[in-house]
């Protein structure tokens, strides 16, 4: 059972790395801060659905990673 949770933890960690790397950066220094403010003012409609999906996927995978890490820590200690 411990090995199963360790494998699951590795899968969650690789998925979390992948999902975070797929996301676009919020700003790129000073020019990103200026254009980011303009996008916020005028609205950004392009690729909003994908950004929202990746954000929700990141939250779900991070929660799974956290819970699995706690379970593995408990099993190793017990």
N, C-alpha and C positions, 0 to 999 in steps of 0.2 A: 504494500500500500504506500509505503514511503517512497519507493522508486517511481510509482505512478504520479505522485504529486510533484516529485522533482522533475520528471519529464514535462508535466503540465506547466511547471514554473519556467522551464527553458522555452517552451512554446510561447507562453505569455510574454516573456522578455523579448524574444525575437519579433513578435507581433507588435509590441510597444515601440521598439526601435524603428520598425518599418513604418508604422503609422505616423510617428513623429517626423521622420525624414520625408514623408510624402507631403507634409503640410508646407504651405508657403509662409515665408517670414512675414511678420507684421510690418516691419520697417527696415530700411536699409540706410541707417545713419540719418544725416540731416536732410538729404533729399527725400528719403522715405517719410520723414516726419512731416515735411511740407506737403507732399502728394497724399500722404495718409490723411491729413486734415482735410484736404480737398475732397477726397473720396468719402469721408464721413459727412461732409457738408452737402455734397451733391448726390450722394448715394452710390453704392457699388453694387451693380446687379449681376455683372459677369462672374460666373463660376462661384456664386454664393452657395448653391446647393451642394457642391462638392466640399467646400470649406466647412459647411455645417455638418455634413456627414462625417468628415474626418475628425472634427471636434468631438462629436458624439462617440465615434469609434474609439478615440483616444481615452475618453472617460471610462467607457466600458472595459477596455483592455487593461487600463491602469487599475481599476477596481478589482478585476480578476487576478491581476498580478499581486496586488496587495493582500488579498484574501488568501491566495495560494501560498504566498511567502509566510504569512502567519501560521498557516496549517503545517507547512514544512518545518518551521521553527519549533512548533509544539511537538511534532512527531519526533524530531531529532532529540529534543530535550527529554522526552518521556521514555 
